[in-house]
Amino acid sequence: MKISLKIFLGYFILVGLAAWFVLTVFVDEVKPGVRQAMEDSLVDTANVLAELAASEVKSGNIQNGNFAKSLAQYQSKATKANIWGVRKQKADYRVYITDAKGFVIFDSANLALGQDYSKWNDVYLTLRGKYGVRSSLAIAGDKNSDTIMYIAAPIRSENQIIGSLTVSKPNRTVLPFIERAQAKIIRWGALLFVLSLAIGALFTWRFTRKINQLREYAVLVAKGEKATAPSSSNDELAELANAMQAMRSELDGKQYVQESVQHLTHELKSPITAIQASLELISPSMPKHDQARFLEQIKTQADRVQTIIQNMLGLASLEHQQQLQHSTEIHLNALIVAQIQHIQDKSSKLNIAFKFPETLPMHMKGDAFLLGQAIYNLLENALDFSPINSVINVQLLDYQSYRQISVRDTGVGVPDYAIDKVFDKFYSLPRPSTNLKSTGLGLNFVREVVKLHGGSITLQNHEWGGAEAVITLPKT
């Protein structure tokens, strides 16, 4: 399982548990809390009404007295109200009064007049000086029916309990408040849940995106390609990126030195051997023309050693660059023309012409010196493999998202076995005119320059003959 999925699932579980906890608290605390608030108000109501009814209970006039009339008037003229969005249309109270033995002597609903309520908890406890309360089903035996809360208060006469007054109210009357509160909690909880998930997804994406960039950087490093260590606002990830960059520099340095020493030793062996052989054979008694031939051989091989060393130093500096150091605006057309002019003297001696058709001006950001050296190397390479009295075609093509520089000669082309090796360091093919090899660093240098500019290079045999090198550069 990917780390991004693990982080998101962990966050999802955490948010889900928080939502479950909120709903559980609502069920366990809010609903009972509303009923407890209703019970508290009923206690006050029952005690007030008990005081008001006490004199008429004592005189035996509770059925026709002012208490009964006032209560009847209230129920018939109950004020309509809008309580926090819940409309109240009628009186929800029922009041009944019992005597000291528990028989109902007054019932505002006319349901239980004369009945024995002495066994009901509200009456039973109140007549014994205790807090009387009960909650019963509205329809006896039907567990799905509504419940009614009964709160009783004692009716006293000279410190003696002469009866009880009970106020009842259906629990459904507070249900709209509970449902409204529940709907609000669920609505805002759902919004918070979605918002939390969105924030979690964004955080996970940002975090894992940096990790993926580090992984891609490591993959490029493993392939030996150029790459810049990703930056991050996260301190730990930034430290990890810096550590990977430092590790790469150390490993690249050691590996490069080892490979360079091996290649340099191998490449210098041939010219040094030729120089040593010439020195052993040359002597004062040797004819002048033989001396001149061996001295020319020594000079040629010494120049080759110097070229190899200079190219190695230049390539070493280039390979350690992960990005361009000096980027300026380059006029590609003018840059190509300048390189053709630099090699014009060499091409004139072989009667080889460069054909570069005029195109619309094209510009790009890059290192003009390095890109110029790369183009010059391709021109020189094409010149070395072109027959005398031939033409080298150079083109600058413009596409939607990239540009191409192509150099095509009319020589014998590249052997099939060498197609995949021409860009390898120190790999070189014999020049047709001299049958000598170059240092084998030119095309490798070109590839490194093109990589620094974010492009690519290919070398293939052309269908009309010869070889064609193509540099592809992104538009910047």
C-alpha distance (Angstrom), angle and dihedral (degrees) to the residues before:
residue distance angle dihedral
M1 . . .
K2 3.81 . .
I3 3.79 117.8 .
S4 3.83 90.1 -122.4
L5 3.81 90.4 58.4
K6 3.81 91.3 45.4
I7 3.82 92.2 51.8
F8 3.81 92.6 46.3
L9 3.81 93.7 47.0
G10 3.80 90.6 48.4
Y11 3.80 90.8 50.3
F12 3.82 90.4 45.1
I13 3.81 91.4 52.6
L14 3.81 90.7 47.9
V15 3.81 92.8 50.8
G16 3.82 90.6 44.0
L17 3.80 91.5 52.6
A18 3.80 89.8 49.4
A19 3.82 90.8 51.7
W20 3.81 91.2 47.0
F21 3.81 89.8 49.7
V22 3.82 92.1 51.7
L23 3.81 92.7 50.5
T24 3.80 91.3 45.3
V25 3.80 90.8 51.9
F26 3.81 88.9 50.4
V27 3.80 92.6 52.0
D28 3.79 94.2 42.4
E29 3.80 99.1 39.4
V30 3.79 115.0 14.5
K31 3.79 98.9 50.8
P32 3.83 94.4 46.6
G33 3.79 89.0 42.0
V34 3.80 92.0 58.0
R35 3.80 90.8 49.5
Q36 3.80 90.4 47.5
A37 3.80 89.7 53.1
M38 3.82 89.3 51.0
E39 3.83 90.3 49.4
D40 3.78 90.3 51.8
S41 3.81 92.1 53.3
L42 3.82 91.2 46.4
V43 3.81 90.9 53.4
D44 3.81 90.5 56.5
T45 3.81 91.7 44.1
A46 3.81 93.2 50.3
N47 3.80 93.7 49.3
V48 3.82 93.3 47.9
L49 3.80 92.0 48.9
A50 3.83 91.2 45.9
E51 3.80 89.7 57.3
L52 3.80 91.4 48.0
A53 3.80 93.2 48.9
A54 3.84 97.1 42.9
S55 3.82 97.9 91.2
E56 3.80 94.5 48.5
V57 3.82 92.8 46.1
K58 3.81 88.7 52.1
S59 3.82 91.8 49.1
G60 3.82 92.7 44.0
N61 3.80 92.8 -121.7
I62 3.83 98.6 112.6
Q63 3.80 94.5 118.1
N64 3.81 96.1 57.0
G65 3.77 103.9 20.1
N66 3.78 132.0 107.9
F67 3.82 91.8 -89.0
A68 3.81 92.9 61.8
K69 3.82 92.5 43.6
S70 3.79 93.9 48.4
L71 3.78 92.1 48.2
A72 3.82 91.5 48.9
Q73 3.79 91.1 49.9
Y74 3.80 91.3 50.3
Q75 3.79 92.4 51.7
S76 3.79 92.3 49.6
K77 3.79 95.0 45.3
A78 3.78 101.3 34.4
T79 3.79 110.3 161.8
K80 3.78 115.5 -112.3
A81 3.79 113.4 -130.4
N82 3.79 142.8 177.4
I83 3.81 105.9 -136.4
W84 3.81 109.8 -167.9
G85 3.78 91.6 -40.9
V86 3.83 96.0 -39.4
R87 3.83 113.5 108.9
K88 3.82 117.0 -138.2
Q89 3.85 111.2 -155.0
K90 3.83 105.9 169.3
A91 3.78 145.5 8.2
D92 3.78 112.6 -77.0
Y93 3.83 98.6 -170.1
R94 3.79 126.9 106.3
V95 3.80 117.2 -167.9
Y96 3.77 126.1 -166.5
I97 3.83 130.5 172.7
T98 3.79 128.8 -155.0
D99 3.77 131.4 -165.8
A100 3.78 124.2 -120.6
K101 3.85 90.2 -80.0
G102 3.79 94.8 52.5
F103 3.80 100.3 -104.9
V104 3.81 115.8 139.6
I105 3.79 110.7 -112.1
F106 3.80 97.2 168.7
D107 3.83 133.3 26.0
S108 3.81 122.1 174.6
A109 3.81 88.7 -156.3
N110 3.82 94.7 45.5
L111 3.80 90.8 -131.4
A112 3.81 105.9 118.4
L113 3.80 107.9 21.8
G114 3.82 109.2 154.4
Q115 3.79 94.7 8.5
D116 3.79 123.5 131.3
Y117 3.82 108.4 -110.9
S118 3.78 95.0 164.2
K119 3.80 92.5 113.0
W120 3.80 95.6 53.9
N121 3.80 110.8 101.2
D122 3.77 95.6 -126.1
V123 3.82 92.1 56.6
Y124 3.79 97.8 31.5
L125 3.81 95.0 53.4
T126 3.79 96.0 39.4
L127 3.83 94.0 53.1
R128 3.83 86.8 54.7
G129 3.78 93.6 52.8
K130 3.79 96.2 -101.1
Y131 3.80 133.4 118.8
G132 3.78 105.8 -82.7
V133 3.79 118.5 -153.2
R134 3.79 136.9 142.4
S135 3.80 140.6 166.0
S136 3.79 117.0 -147.9
L137 3.79 138.0 174.8
A138 3.78 115.1 -94.9
I139 3.82 88.1 -135.9
A140 3.79 111.5 37.2
G141 3.81 112.6 -123.5
D142 3.81 94.6 13.2
K143 3.79 106.9 108.9
N144 3.79 91.0 -173.6
S145 3.80 93.7 58.5
D146 3.77 124.9 98.7
T147 3.81 121.2 -85.6
I148 3.79 125.4 -127.9
M149 3.79 125.7 -148.9
Y150 3.82 117.3 -140.1
I151 3.81 121.1 -164.1
A152 3.80 119.7 -177.7
A153 3.81 133.4 -164.2
P154 3.81 127.9 -168.2
I155 3.82 122.1 -108.2
R156 3.78 108.0 -141.7
S157 3.78 136.5 -164.9
E158 3.77 116.0 -173.1
N159 3.80 92.0 -20.4
Q160 3.80 92.3 -49.9
I161 3.84 122.2 115.4
I162 3.79 106.5 -123.9
G163 3.77 96.9 169.4
S164 3.81 147.3 -28.1
L165 3.76 134.0 -105.6
T166 3.82 118.8 -151.6
V167 3.78 126.4 -164.0
S168 3.79 115.3 -163.6
K169 3.78 130.6 -170.4
P170 3.83 129.8 177.3
N171 3.78 114.4 -113.8
R172 3.81 88.7 -134.6
T173 3.81 88.8 74.5
V174 3.80 89.7 72.6
L175 3.82 92.9 41.3
P176 3.86 93.7 91.3
F177 3.81 89.9 56.0
I178 3.80 91.0 48.7
E179 3.81 92.6 46.4
R180 3.79 91.8 47.1
A181 3.80 91.2 50.4
Q182 3.81 90.3 45.3
A183 3.82 91.8 49.8
K184 3.80 90.7 50.4
I185 3.78 92.9 48.0
I186 3.81 91.7 47.6
R187 3.81 92.8 45.4
W188 3.78 95.5 48.3
G189 3.78 90.8 37.3
A190 3.80 90.5 54.3
L191 3.80 90.6 48.1
L192 3.79 91.0 48.7
F193 3.82 89.9 46.2
V194 3.81 92.5 52.4
L195 3.80 91.5 43.9
S196 3.80 90.7 49.1
L197 3.80 90.8 50.1
A198 3.80 90.7 49.3
I199 3.80 91.3 50.1
G200 3.81 89.9 45.6
A201 3.80 91.7 49.7
L202 3.82 90.9 48.4
F203 3.80 92.0 47.9
T204 3.82 91.3 46.9
W205 3.81 91.4 48.2
R206 3.80 93.4 49.4
F207 3.79 92.9 46.0
T208 3.81 96.6 45.4
R209 3.81 91.8 42.0
K210 3.79 89.0 63.5
I211 3.80 90.7 45.9
N212 3.82 89.9 50.7
Q213 3.79 89.8 49.8
L214 3.80 89.4 53.0
R215 3.81 89.6 48.4
E216 3.82 91.6 50.0
Y217 3.79 89.3 47.5
A218 3.81 90.2 52.4
V219 3.83 90.7 48.8
L220 3.81 91.5 51.8
V221 3.80 90.3 47.7
A222 3.81 90.1 50.9
K223 3.82 89.1 52.6
G224 3.79 90.5 49.4
E225 3.78 93.0 -117.8
K226 3.77 126.5 142.7
A227 3.78 114.9 -96.0
T228 3.79 138.2 156.0
A229 3.79 117.8 -130.2
P230 3.85 109.2 -109.5
S231 3.79 118.5 -111.8
S232 3.80 123.4 -132.6
S233 3.80 138.3 -172.7
N234 3.81 87.4 -143.1
D235 3.81 107.7 94.7
E236 3.81 95.0 -146.1
L237 3.80 94.3 48.2
A238 3.81 91.1 45.0
E239 3.81 89.7 52.3
L240 3.81 90.1 48.4
A241 3.82 91.3 50.4
N242 3.82 90.8 49.5
A243 3.79 90.7 47.9
M244 3.82 91.0 51.0
Q245 3.80 90.3 47.9
A246 3.80 91.2 50.6
M247 3.80 90.9 46.6
R248 3.78 90.6 50.2
S249 3.80 91.9 50.6
E250 3.79 91.4 50.7
L251 3.80 94.6 46.0
D252 3.80 93.6 42.5
G253 3.76 91.0 49.9
K254 3.81 94.5 51.2
Q255 3.78 94.3 42.1
Y256 3.80 92.4 45.4
V257 3.79 93.4 50.9
Q258 3.80 91.0 49.3
E259 3.80 94.3 48.1
S260 3.80 93.5 42.1
V261 3.78 93.3 51.6
Q262 3.81 90.4 50.0
H263 3.81 93.8 47.9
L264 3.79 94.1 42.0
T265 3.81 91.7 49.6
H266 3.78 90.6 50.6
E267 3.81 95.2 46.5
L268 3.81 95.8 44.3
K269 3.77 92.7 49.4
S270 3.81 94.2 75.2
P271 3.86 99.5 49.6
I272 3.80 93.0 40.6
T273 3.81 90.2 51.0
A274 3.81 89.9 50.7
I275 3.82 91.1 49.1
Q276 3.82 91.7 49.1
A277 3.81 91.8 48.6
S278 3.80 92.2 50.0
L279 3.81 91.5 48.6
E280 3.80 91.4 51.0
L281 3.79 93.1 49.5
I282 3.80 99.8 43.4
S283 3.81 116.3 89.4
P284 3.85 138.4 162.7
S285 3.80 91.1 -108.2
M286 3.81 92.4 55.2
P287 3.82 116.3 107.6
K288 3.78 114.8 -94.1
H289 3.78 95.7 -114.7
D290 3.85 91.2 52.2
Q291 3.79 90.4 48.6
A292 3.80 89.8 50.8
R293 3.82 90.8 49.5
F294 3.80 93.3 51.7
L295 3.79 92.5 43.7
E296 3.81 89.5 51.9
Q297 3.82 88.5 50.5
I298 3.82 90.4 51.5
K299 3.81 90.9 48.9
T300 3.82 92.5 48.0
Q301 3.78 93.6 50.0
A302 3.82 92.4 43.8
D303 3.81 89.2 52.9
R304 3.79 89.1 49.8
V305 3.83 91.3 52.5
Q306 3.80 90.2 50.2
T307 3.82 91.4 47.9
I308 3.79 91.8 50.1
I309 3.80 92.1 50.2
Q310 3.83 93.3 46.7
N311 3.80 92.5 47.1
M312 3.79 91.2 47.6
L313 3.80 91.4 52.1
G314 3.81 91.7 48.2
L315 3.79 92.9 46.7
A316 3.81 92.0 46.6
S317 3.80 90.4 55.4
L318 3.79 91.0 46.7
E319 3.80 96.9 47.8
H320 3.79 92.5 55.2
Q321 3.81 92.4 55.8
Q322 3.79 112.5 98.4
Q323 3.81 93.1 -176.5
L324 3.79 139.4 11.1
Q325 3.79 114.7 -74.4
H326 3.82 98.2 -164.8
S327 3.79 113.3 32.7
T328 3.82 119.3 176.2
E329 3.81 138.9 154.9
I330 3.83 108.8 -75.8
H331 3.81 126.0 -158.6
L332 3.82 98.1 -147.8
N333 3.82 95.9 -165.5
A334 3.81 92.5 53.3
L335 3.82 92.0 43.5
I336 3.83 92.3 55.6
V337 3.82 92.5 45.7
A338 3.83 89.9 50.9
Q339 3.82 92.2 53.1
I340 3.81 91.6 48.2
Q341 3.82 88.7 52.7
H342 3.84 91.0 50.0
I343 3.81 91.6 57.3
Q344 3.82 95.6 37.5
D345 3.82 94.9 101.8
K346 3.81 93.1 55.4
S347 3.81 93.2 45.4
S348 3.84 92.7 47.6
K349 3.81 91.3 58.6
L350 3.82 89.1 57.4
N351 3.81 93.0 40.4
I352 3.83 90.0 -121.4
A353 3.80 117.4 148.0
F354 3.79 130.1 -154.8
K355 3.80 115.9 -137.4
F356 3.80 113.0 -156.5
P357 3.82 114.4 164.3
E358 3.79 118.5 -148.0
T359 3.81 115.4 -102.8
L360 3.78 136.9 176.0
P361 3.82 111.9 -71.8
M362 3.80 112.2 -88.2
H363 3.80 126.4 -165.3
M364 3.78 135.4 -171.6
K365 3.81 141.5 165.7
G366 3.79 115.2 -101.7
D367 3.79 148.8 98.9
A368 3.81 105.7 -59.2
F369 3.82 94.3 -164.1
L370 3.82 96.1 51.2
L371 3.81 94.4 41.5
G372 3.82 89.3 47.8
Q373 3.83 90.4 52.2
A374 3.80 90.4 49.9
I375 3.83 92.3 51.4
Y376 3.80 90.6 46.0
N377 3.83 90.5 52.7
L378 3.81 90.6 52.7
L379 3.81 91.3 48.4
E380 3.81 91.3 48.6
N381 3.79 91.8 46.4
A382 3.82 90.9 51.2
L383 3.82 89.9 47.1
D384 3.82 92.2 53.1
F385 3.81 92.0 53.3
S386 3.82 97.9 40.9
P387 3.81 122.3 99.2
I388 3.82 119.7 -120.1
N389 3.84 116.0 -85.1
S390 3.80 93.3 23.1
V391 3.81 137.6 124.2
I392 3.82 130.0 -117.5
N393 3.80 113.3 -152.3
V394 3.82 117.9 -144.5
Q395 3.80 120.9 -174.2
L396 3.79 136.7 -177.7
L397 3.82 111.0 -159.3
D398 3.79 128.5 -172.1
Y399 3.82 121.9 -148.4
Q400 3.80 133.3 173.4
S401 3.81 97.9 -90.5
Y402 3.80 104.5 8.5
R403 3.81 145.7 26.6
Q404 3.80 129.6 -133.2
I405 3.78 132.8 -149.1
S406 3.80 112.5 -163.9
V407 3.81 129.2 -172.8
R408 3.84 116.6 -170.7
D409 3.81 126.8 -178.7
T410 3.83 128.5 -169.7
G411 3.80 97.2 -130.1
V412 3.79 130.5 118.4
G413 3.82 93.0 -74.3
V414 3.78 129.2 -132.3
P415 3.81 119.7 -49.9
D416 3.80 113.6 -112.8
Y417 3.79 92.6 -117.7
A418 3.82 91.1 56.9
I419 3.83 100.0 47.0
D420 3.82 93.2 92.8
K421 3.82 94.5 41.1
V422 3.81 105.4 48.2
F423 3.82 93.2 95.3
D424 3.82 94.0 48.7
K425 3.76 117.2 111.2
F426 3.84 113.6 -94.5
Y427 3.81 93.2 4.1
S428 3.79 110.7 134.0
L429 3.82 139.0 162.9
P430 3.84 124.1 -142.1
R431 3.81 114.5 -94.2
P432 3.83 110.4 -118.5
S433 3.80 93.9 -135.4
T434 3.84 98.0 49.9
N435 3.83 102.6 12.9
L436 3.82 86.0 -133.5
K437 3.83 126.0 128.1
S438 3.79 126.4 -127.3
T439 3.80 124.5 -131.4
G440 3.81 90.0 -85.6
L441 3.81 91.5 -129.7
G442 3.81 100.9 98.5
L443 3.80 101.1 83.5
N444 3.80 90.7 38.6
F445 3.81 87.9 54.9
V446 3.83 90.6 49.2
R447 3.82 91.5 51.6
E448 3.82 92.0 51.1
V449 3.82 91.7 50.0
V450 3.80 91.9 49.0
K451 3.83 91.1 48.8
L452 3.81 90.2 53.9
H453 3.80 87.9 55.4
G454 3.81 91.3 51.1
G455 3.80 93.9 -109.4
S456 3.80 140.9 109.2
I457 3.81 138.9 -128.7
T458 3.80 133.4 -148.0
L459 3.81 133.1 -174.0
Q460 3.79 117.8 -160.2
N461 3.78 139.0 154.7
H462 3.80 111.6 -96.9
E463 3.79 120.4 -125.8
W464 3.82 90.3 -125.1
G465 3.80 92.6 51.0
G466 3.77 136.3 -84.8
A467 3.79 127.9 54.6
E468 3.81 127.9 -67.6
A469 3.80 125.5 -154.5
V470 3.83 114.9 -161.6
I471 3.82 125.0 -166.8
T472 3.82 114.2 -163.3
L473 3.81 115.7 -161.7
P474 3.82 126.5 -177.4
K475 3.76 119.1 -123.2
T476 3.82 111.8 -105.8
